[in-house]
Amino acid sequence: MNAPRVKVGLIGSEHISFSRYLSNAGNSVERIQDLDDVKNFEAILIDVRDDELSDVVLDLVPRVREGQIIIHNCPSQPAEALQPLADYLTFCAAVVPLNPQGTLFFCEALGELAENLIELLVMEVCQAAAPGRVAPRILSHGPRTATEALRAIDNVRDAMLALMGTLGPAEGQIILAELLQEQS
């Protein structure tokens, strides 16, 4: 059985957009020319500069409909930037690709149902990007923005390199494996 496909409206550009990954996974992605057409889409992807997001959100408030999925991919903005739209019973989230392969994403959603919807959508995208080869990786529950998530990844990488440099690769890998086992 094929996964349901989503009709996605794109506001903004496609510079680092999640839209490319949605399209590759078989979803229909169309650029929105007139904001009054927003109601015709099941999902809206806002791909604008971080400093433009709040203005776009305010422009969308009178145009969204209940049940729509609203996603932004502004790295320095949390999902809460979409709160004015969530007040209209939409499912809102921040989703930012963290690698060019489309297998690692930062996700933060407003509410448990929105989180479940976004995780399903991102898992579908990850599986389309690397079928059967890699488990989808979704970062959430911690950093509030993709920028913070990337800093955390850099810090972990630096700490791992320091550990390997101090203890040697073999001992460092043993300690890392033990730490990971404790977390699971």
N, C-alpha and C positions, 0 to 999 in steps of 0.2 A: 504494500500500500504506500502510495506517495504521500509525503507530508503536504498539508494544505499550503497553498501559495498565498502570499500577501500582496495586495496592491499598495505600493509605497509611493507617496508623494515626496519629492525632494525640494527643500527650500534652501537656496544657496548654491554653493559650488560643489565640486567633487574632489577637492584638493587632497584630503586624507580620508575620504568619506567611507563610511560603513556601507554606502549605497552600492559600491562596486561588489562587495562581498555578498550583499543581499541579492543582487542581480545574478551573480555567478551561481547562487544556490537555487535559482529558478523563480525568484520573486519578480514581479513586474515593478520597475522603478521608472517614474516619470517626473520630470522637472515641473514644478508648479509655477506657472507664469502669473496667475491671478489668485491672490489669497482667498477669494470667495470660492474657489474650487476645492479648498481643503476638505470639505465635507464628503467629497467623492472618493476619498482614500481610506483604507483601513488603518494605515500607519503613515505617520509624517516623520520624516528625517530632517532635522534642522542642522545644516552644515554651513555655518557662518563663522566669522571671526568671534573669538571669545567675548570681545567687548560689544558685539552686536546682538548677542543672545537675548538680553533682557528686552530690547526693543521688539525683536521678532516675537517673543513670547507674548508681550502685551498686544501686538497686532493680531495674534492668533486667538486670544481669549474669546472674542465674540463669534468666532468662526468654527471652533471645534465642536464635535458632537460626542455624546456619551459613548464610551466603549472604544474609542480610537486609541491606538498606540502612538505615543509621542516620544521620539528619541532625539537627543542632541549628541553631537560628538565634539564638543568643545573641551579640550584637555584640562583647562584650568577651572572649569565650572562644575560644581556638584549637581546631582540630580535635582536638588531643591530649587535650582534656578527655574525648573518647570512647574513649581508648586501652583502658580496661578491657573495653569491648565489642568492640573490634577483635581482642583476644586470643582471642575466640570465633569467629574467621573471618567476621566481618561486614564490610561495606564502610561505613566511617565518614567523615563530612564535616561541615564547617560551611558552611552556605549562608545568606547574609543578603541580602535585597533592599536595594538602595541607592537605588532610586527608586520612586515610586508606580506608574509605568507598567509595571513588571515587565520591563524590558529591560536592567537593569544589576544584577549580583549580585556579591557577594564570595563566593568559593569556596575552600576549602582542604580537601584530602582526605588521608587516611592511606593512602598507597600508590598506585601507578600505576593499578591496576585500578579502585580506588575513584574516583580522579580522572577516569578515562575515563567511568565510569558517571554520575558527577555532572555532568560537562560535557555529556553527551548529554541528561540530564534537564533541565538548565538551558537548553540550546539549544532543546529542545522547548517549554519554558515561554515563552522569549523570542519564539519564532516565533508562538505562540498569542496573545501579548500584542500583537504588531505584525506581522501576517502580510505578508511580502514587503516590508516598509517599512524595517526596521532590522536590521542584523546583530546577533546576540546579543553582548553584551559581558560577559565574565567576568573578574574581577580575581582573580588568584592569583599564586603565585611572587613573593613579596615580603613584603608585610605579613602578619602572622600572625593578625590579627583584623580584623573589619569596621571596628571603631573606628579602628584604625591605617590602614586603607585610606581611610576617609573623611578622616582628617587629611591623608594624602598627596594626595588629590584637592584638598582645600582649598589646600594648599601650592602645587600646580601651578597652580591657578586664580589664586591671588594672584601667583605669579611671571609668569604670562602677562599679567595686567592691568598689572603693573609694567613689563614689557617693552613692551607696547603704549603705555603712558603715556610712557615714556622715548623710544622710537624713533618713535612714531606707528603707527597701525593698519596701514598698508600695509607698512612695513618690518618691523614685528613679525610679521606674517603670513608674510612671505618667510623670515625667520629660523626661525620655527616649522616651516614646511614643509620647510626644509633639515634641521632637526634630526630631524624625523619620518622623512624619507627615509633618513638615516644609520642609523636604528634598524631599518629593514626590510631 
